[in-house]
Amino acid sequence: MLTNLITGSFAELLGGLAVILFLALAERVRRQRRAIARRGVAPAPGNSDSPQARTYTLSGTLAPDGHPVRIVSTRPAGTVIYHHGRIGREEFELTDAMLTDGTYATEPLSRYQ
């Protein structure tokens, strides 16, 4: 009878430890995901305190593989940036115009001069 009591108690102890271990691991994963989300470049929507990162497509500029050149920036629309491409240094102005692929457009200023 004492053996059955000890065996049953031991099984409950192991089960309780397994539950505690599972909860601790789940909490660790949750904290890691939160830390990664906080380090991300885009803040929560509606938060105007910090700038949101946007992906811009440089209009009329192609990478060596033939795909459009894309950059990520947290600067506001109207900012002039420089890109060193195949034809040298070009100026682009960031805009608020969203393209069909979900990126924002840039205006090539150096081509208009």
N, C-alpha and C positions, 0 to 999 in steps of 0.2 A: 504494500500500500504506500509506503514511504517512497519507493522507487517510482511509482506512477505519479505521485505528487511532484517529485523533483523533475521528472521527464516533462510533465505538462507545463510546469513553471518555466523550465528552460526553453521550451518551444515558444511560449508567449514572450519571453525575454528576447529571443532571436527575432520574432516577428515585429516586436516594438522597435528594436534597433534597426531593422530593415526599413521600417516606415520613417524613422528619424533620418536615416541616411538618405533615403529618397527625397524627403522634404528639403534637406540641406543642399543636395545637388541641384534640385529645381530652383531654389533661391539663388544659388551661385550663377546658374545659367541666366536667370532673370536679371540679376545685377550686371552681368557682362553685357547683355543685350542693351540694357539701359545706358551703360557707359558708352557703348558704341554709338547709340543713337544721339547721345549728348555731344559726342565728338564729331558727328556728321556735319556737313557744311550747310545744310538747309535747316533753319529753325522751324518751330511749329507755325502753321499758318496763322496769320493775324498778328504775329509778333513783329512789330516794326522797330524794336530796339536793335536788332542785329540784322544785317543784310542777308538776303536769300541768295544762294548760289544759283546761277542760271547757266544753261548750256546755250552757246551762241554758234550759229553757222556763219562762217565768213562768206558773204555773197560773192559768187564768181571766182572763188579760189578753190583749187583742187589739190589734194595731197598727191605725192608721187604714185600712189596706187590707184588714183582716179576718183577717190571718194571725196566728198566735201570736207573742208577743214572745219573742225569744231573746237571751241575752247570753252572752258568753264570760268566764270568770273562772278564776283560778288559786287562788282562796281555798278552804280546806277546807270540807267539809260541816259544817253547824252555824253558819256565818257568816251574819249578818243583813245584807242589802243593801237599798238604797232605790231605788225606781224612780219616776220622775215620769211618770205617764200622764195619761189624759184626766180621771180623777177625782181627780187630785192625787197627793200623795206616798204611796206604799205601801211597806210593809215585807215582805220575803220572806226566808225562811230557805233556804239551799242544802242539798240533801239528797244522799244516795248512791243514791237510787232512780232507776233508768234507765227511760226511757219506750220505747215501741215504735219510735219514730223514731230512737233512738240518743242522744238528748239526756237530760240529767238533769232531774229535777223540782225545783221550788221550792215551798215552802209559803207561802201568803199570810198573814202574821201579822196584819196590820192589819185583816183582815176578821173575825177571831175576837174582837176586843176589843169 
